[in-house]
Each structure stands twice: as structure tokens, then as C-alpha cells.
Amino acid sequence: MRRLIVLAVVAAGIRLAIRKMVESEGPAMRERCSEMCDRMLANMPESFPPNRMMADLDALKEKTGRILELLEERQP
């Protein structure tokens, strides 16, 4: 019984330490991971599916912008 209580206290302490570390390092860690992904995608060839998808999204945004401009011109 005593071992179970000691293990529960140790597990709770470890959990609390990990939570504090993640809360303080969370935004910085997220930023580092995002930068690493951006670098990795930049080094991939243009035919790599995520790169093609991003290019398609950019083209779609441009087309949507042009359509919105045309619709605004048509309004009285």
C-alpha cells in the first residue's frame, strides 16, 4: 500500500513537471517546429505533393480575389 502511494505521488510530480515545462516552452516549441517544417518543404522539389497543393491554394486565392473584384464592380 505504501509503495502505491509513493508511486502515485512520484507520477503526479512528474506529470506536474512536464505540464509546467510544456506551458513555458509551448509557444517557442511550436515556432521551432513550424520553422523546421517550412525549411523541409522549401528543400523539396516542386512536384512534391504538399508543394503542389500550396501552389494550387495560392492560385485559388488569386482567382477568388479577381472574382470578388469583378462582383464588386458589378454592384450598383
MDAnalysis code that builds the backbone (N, CA, C; Angstrom):
import MDAnalysis as mda
import numpy as np

u = mda.Universe.empty(228, n_residues=76, atom_resindex=np.repeat(np.arange(76), 3), trajectory=True)
u.add_TopologyAttr("name", ["N", "CA", "C"] * 76)
u.add_TopologyAttr("resid", np.arange(1, 77))
u.add_TopologyAttr("resname", ["MET", "ARG", "ARG", "LEU", "ILE", "VAL", "LEU", "ALA", "VAL", "VAL", "ALA", "ALA", "GLY", "ILE", "ARG", "LEU", "ALA", "ILE", "ARG", "LYS", "MET", "VAL", "GLU", "SER", "GLU", "GLY", "PRO", "ALA", "MET", "ARG", "GLU", "ARG", "CYS", "SER", "GLU", "MET", "CYS", "ASP", "ARG", "MET", "LEU", "ALA", "ASN", "MET", "PRO", "GLU", "SER", "PHE", "PRO", "PRO", "ASN", "ARG", "MET", "MET", "ALA", "ASP", "LEU", "ASP", "ALA", "LEU", "LYS", "GLU", "LYS", "THR", "GLY", "ARG", "ILE", "LEU", "GLU", "LEU", "LEU", "GLU", "GLU", "ARG", "GLN", "PRO"])
u.atoms.positions = np.array([
    [0.829, -1.196, 0.000],
    [0.000, 0.000, 0.000],
    [0.874, 1.261, 0.000],
    [1.947, 1.183, 0.802],
    [2.835, 2.331, 0.893],
    [3.517, 2.593, -0.453],
    [3.891, 1.518, -1.149],
    [4.518, 1.662, -2.465],
    [3.575, 2.320, -3.452],
    [2.322, 1.938, -3.409],
    [1.325, 2.506, -4.317],
    [1.183, 4.006, -4.097],
    [1.168, 4.425, -2.853],
    [1.048, 5.857, -2.536],
    [2.290, 6.600, -3.013],
    [3.463, 6.023, -2.778],
    [4.718, 6.664, -3.208],
    [4.750, 6.770, -4.730],
    [4.377, 5.704, -5.426],
    [4.355, 5.742, -6.890],
    [3.356, 6.773, -7.411],
    [2.203, 6.883, -6.761],
    [1.198, 7.871, -7.178],
    [1.730, 9.288, -6.995],
    [2.413, 9.537, -5.886],
    [2.975, 10.872, -5.636],
    [4.073, 11.185, -6.650],
    [4.934, 10.209, -6.935],
    [6.006, 10.418, -7.919],
    [5.413, 10.664, -9.303],
    [4.399, 9.882, -9.689],
    [3.769, 10.061, -11.001],
    [3.112, 11.433, -11.099],
    [2.452, 11.875, -10.025],
    [1.818, 13.197, -10.030],
    [2.876, 14.289, -10.152],
    [4.007, 14.115, -9.477],
    [5.083, 15.108, -9.559],
    [5.673, 15.185, -10.958],
    [5.882, 14.032, -11.572],
    [6.405, 14.009, -12.943],
    [5.413, 14.664, -13.900],
    [4.151, 14.360, -13.730],
    [3.118, 14.951, -14.590],
    [3.080, 16.470, -14.438],
    [3.165, 16.949, -13.206],
    [3.161, 18.388, -12.964],
    [4.396, 19.052, -13.574],
    [5.564, 18.404, -13.445],
    [6.794, 18.962, -14.025],
    [6.699, 19.040, -15.539],
    [6.176, 17.998, -16.164],
    [6.034, 18.003, -17.630],
    [5.056, 19.080, -18.065],
    [3.952, 19.233, -17.335],
    [2.964, 20.258, -17.681],
    [3.572, 21.657, -17.597],
    [4.340, 21.925, -16.542],
    [4.973, 23.244, -16.396],
    [5.967, 23.494, -17.520],
    [6.732, 22.462, -17.884],
    [7.725, 22.617, -18.942],
    [7.039, 22.906, -20.276],
    [5.961, 22.203, -20.562],
    [5.264, 22.396, -21.835],
    [4.592, 23.762, -21.873],
    [4.020, 24.206, -20.764],
    [3.368, 25.518, -20.738],
    [4.362, 26.644, -20.984],
    [5.565, 26.533, -20.403],
    [6.542, 27.608, -20.579],
    [7.238, 27.525, -21.926],
    [7.422, 26.319, -22.453],
    [8.123, 26.133, -23.716],
    [7.180, 25.952, -24.898],
    [5.889, 25.886, -24.659],
    [4.926, 25.574, -25.709],
    [5.009, 26.463, -26.944],
    [4.845, 27.790, -26.785],
    [4.888, 28.655, -27.980],
    [6.236, 28.604, -28.708],
    [7.328, 28.573, -27.959],
    [8.642, 28.524, -28.595],
    [8.825, 27.200, -29.330],
    [8.358, 26.116, -28.723],
    [8.484, 24.811, -29.351],
    [7.639, 24.743, -30.620],
    [6.455, 25.309, -30.574],
    [5.573, 25.328, -31.745],
    [6.211, 26.135, -32.868],
    [6.842, 27.245, -32.525],
    [7.507, 28.095, -33.528],
    [8.683, 27.354, -34.170],
    [9.488, 26.655, -33.349],
    [10.620, 25.900, -33.881],
    [10.155, 24.800, -34.820],
    [9.099, 24.098, -34.432],
    [8.586, 23.013, -35.283],
    [8.051, 23.570, -36.596],
    [7.394, 24.718, -36.526],
    [6.869, 25.341, -37.734],
    [8.006, 25.752, -38.671],
    [9.056, 26.316, -38.115],
    [10.206, 26.704, -38.936],
    [10.874, 25.491, -39.574],
    [10.980, 24.390, -38.812],
    [11.585, 23.181, -39.356],
    [10.757, 22.638, -40.513],
    [9.431, 22.669, -40.381],
    [8.567, 22.197, -41.466],
    [8.707, 23.090, -42.696],
    [8.771, 24.399, -42.489],
    [8.930, 25.316, -43.614],
    [10.242, 25.065, -44.355],
    [11.328, 24.850, -43.605],
    [12.619, 24.564, -44.239],
    [12.574, 23.250, -45.003],
    [11.938, 22.255, -44.400],
    [11.865, 20.947, -45.052],
    [11.081, 21.045, -46.361],
    [9.959, 21.761, -46.349],
    [9.158, 21.907, -47.564],
    [9.887, 22.739, -48.617],
    [10.679, 23.704, -48.174],
    [11.428, 24.530, -49.122],
    [12.494, 23.711, -49.854],
    [13.027, 22.676, -49.204],
    [14.055, 21.845, -49.820],
    [13.494, 20.757, -50.718],
    [12.198, 20.562, -50.713],
    [11.580, 19.527, -51.530],
    [11.397, 20.026, -52.966],
    [11.340, 19.119, -53.935],
    [11.117, 19.540, -55.330],
    [9.711, 20.102, -55.510],
    [9.537, 20.856, -56.581],
    [8.243, 21.490, -56.847],
    [7.140, 20.472, -57.093],
    [7.504, 19.268, -57.522],
    [6.489, 18.255, -57.802],
    [6.057, 17.510, -56.542],
    [6.653, 17.816, -55.398],
    [6.279, 17.185, -54.136],
    [4.836, 17.581, -53.813],
    [3.975, 16.620, -53.511],
    [2.535, 16.913, -53.353],
    [2.190, 18.084, -52.435],
    [2.781, 18.227, -51.230],
    [2.419, 19.402, -50.422],
    [2.788, 20.727, -51.089],
    [3.909, 20.745, -51.827],
    [4.288, 21.981, -52.524],
    [3.288, 22.295, -53.632],
    [2.856, 21.269, -54.367],
    [1.853, 21.493, -55.414],
    [0.544, 21.975, -54.802],
    [0.179, 21.393, -53.663],
    [-1.061, 21.783, -53.005],
    [-0.998, 23.251, -52.586],
    [0.136, 23.685, -52.030],
    [0.276, 25.081, -51.613],
    [0.223, 26.008, -52.825],
    [0.830, 25.605, -53.931],
    [0.786, 26.419, -55.145],
    [-0.647, 26.503, -55.659],
    [-1.373, 25.391, -55.598],
    [-2.769, 25.400, -56.022],
    [-3.608, 26.309, -55.131],
    [-3.328, 26.298, -53.835],
    [-4.065, 27.176, -52.922],
    [-3.786, 28.643, -53.220],
    [-2.529, 28.966, -53.523],
    [-2.189, 30.349, -53.872],
    [-2.921, 30.777, -55.144],
    [-2.955, 29.896, -56.130],
    [-3.660, 30.214, -57.369],
    [-5.151, 30.382, -57.112],
    [-5.706, 29.561, -56.256],
    [-7.123, 29.657, -55.915],
    [-7.438, 30.976, -55.212],
    [-6.540, 31.411, -54.334],
    [-6.729, 32.691, -53.647],
    [-6.718, 33.839, -54.644],
    [-5.807, 33.788, -55.610],
    [-5.742, 34.845, -56.623],
    [-7.027, 34.883, -57.446],
    [-7.508, 33.716, -57.866],
    [-8.733, 33.661, -58.657],
    [-9.924, 34.162, -57.855],
    [-9.987, 33.792, -56.596],
    [-11.083, 34.252, -55.741],
    [-11.036, 35.761, -55.585],
    [-9.830, 36.309, -55.439],
    [-9.700, 37.765, -55.339],
    [-10.182, 38.468, -56.597],
    [-9.843, 37.912, -57.746],
    [-10.304, 38.510, -59.008],
    [-11.819, 38.420, -59.141],
    [-12.391, 37.296, -58.752],
    [-13.854, 37.145, -58.825],
    [-14.534, 38.151, -57.913],
    [-14.018, 38.345, -56.711],
    [-14.608, 39.316, -55.790],
    [-14.513, 40.732, -56.339],
    [-13.390, 41.061, -56.975],
    [-13.256, 42.390, -57.581],
    [-14.287, 42.595, -58.681],
    [-14.486, 41.582, -59.528],
    [-15.483, 41.683, -60.596],
    [-16.890, 41.832, -60.029],
    [-17.185, 41.102, -58.978],
    [-18.517, 41.210, -58.374],
    [-18.746, 42.586, -57.753],
    [-17.703, 43.159, -57.153],
    [-17.833, 44.481, -56.565],
    [-18.051, 45.541, -57.649],
    [-17.412, 45.364, -58.805],
    [-17.600, 46.310, -59.914],
    [-19.021, 46.253, -60.457],
    [-19.638, 45.101, -60.442],
    [-20.974, 44.937, -60.976],
    [-22.063, 45.498, -60.075],
    [-21.773, 45.607, -58.790],
    [-22.792, 46.104, -57.876],
    [-23.053, 47.586, -58.123],
    [-24.332, 47.977, -58.081],
    [-24.651, 49.396, -58.337],
    [-24.214, 50.314, -57.211],
])
